[in-house]
Amino acid sequence: MAQTYGCVVCKREGYGFAEANIHHFRTGMGMGQRSKKYIPLCWNHHQHPKYGIHGGTNAWQKEHGSEQELLNYYNSTAEEDYQTDF
């Protein structure tokens, strides 16, 4: 589902479709752990050293929204809710 949806940030900010990978939530998780909740992000919004969420989570979330806000947007615009914490 996430691969056909594309990057949630690109879609929300009006850039259109961008191929995406899964970003597992880190908020509230311990070091080296990741949640079963995730959102689709393109390489630039996910792993880019300067612009990606892994390049600086707090600043990134101030600009693009929290992981939960993006998950809520994703679920409201996707054909089905695909993200659950098992």
C-alpha positions in Angstrom: 0.0 0.0 0.0 2.7 2.5 1.0 4.6 2.1 -2.3 1.5 2.8 -4.4 0.6 5.8 -2.1 4.0 7.4 -2.2 5.6 9.9 0.2 3.1 11.3 2.7 5.0 14.5 3.1 5.3 15.1 -0.7 1.6 14.4 -1.1 0.5 16.6 1.8 2.8 19.5 0.7 1.5 19.3 -2.9 4.6 17.9 -4.6 2.6 14.9 -5.9 3.8 11.3 -6.1 7.3 10.3 -4.9 8.4 6.8 -4.5 8.5 5.9 -0.8 10.0 3.5 1.7 8.7 2.7 5.2 9.7 4.9 8.1 9.0 3.2 11.5 8.0 5.6 14.3 10.7 6.4 16.7 8.7 8.7 19.0 8.3 7.0 22.4 10.6 4.1 21.5 13.9 3.2 23.2 17.3 3.4 21.6 17.5 0.9 18.7 13.8 0.1 18.9 11.1 0.9 16.4 7.4 0.8 16.5 5.1 -1.2 14.3 3.5 2.1 13.3 5.0 3.5 10.1 4.5 6.1 7.4 5.7 6.1 3.8 8.5 8.7 3.1 10.7 9.3 0.1 14.4 9.2 0.4 14.7 13.0 0.7 12.2 13.2 3.6 13.4 10.0 5.2 17.2 9.5 4.9 18.7 12.6 3.4 21.4 13.8 5.8 20.1 17.4 5.8 16.4 17.2 4.9 15.4 13.8 6.1 13.8 12.9 9.4 16.9 10.9 10.4 19.0 14.0 9.9 17.3 15.8 12.8 13.9 14.7 14.1 12.8 17.7 16.1 13.5 20.3 13.4 12.0 18.0 10.8 8.8 17.5 12.7 8.5 21.3 13.3 8.6 21.8 9.5 6.6 18.8 8.3 4.5 17.7 11.3 4.8 14.9 13.9 4.9 11.3 13.0 1.3 10.9 14.4 0.0 13.9 12.4 1.4 12.4 9.2 0.0 9.0 10.1 -3.4 10.6 10.6 -3.1 12.4 7.3 -2.1 9.2 5.6 -5.0 7.2 7.1 -7.4 10.0 6.1 -6.3 10.0 2.5 -5.4 6.4 1.8 -8.0 3.9 0.6 -7.8 2.1 3.9 -6.2 2.4 7.3 -3.0 0.5 6.8 -1.1 1.5 10.0 -1.8 -0.2 13.3 0.3 -0.9 16.2 -0.1 -4.7 16.7 
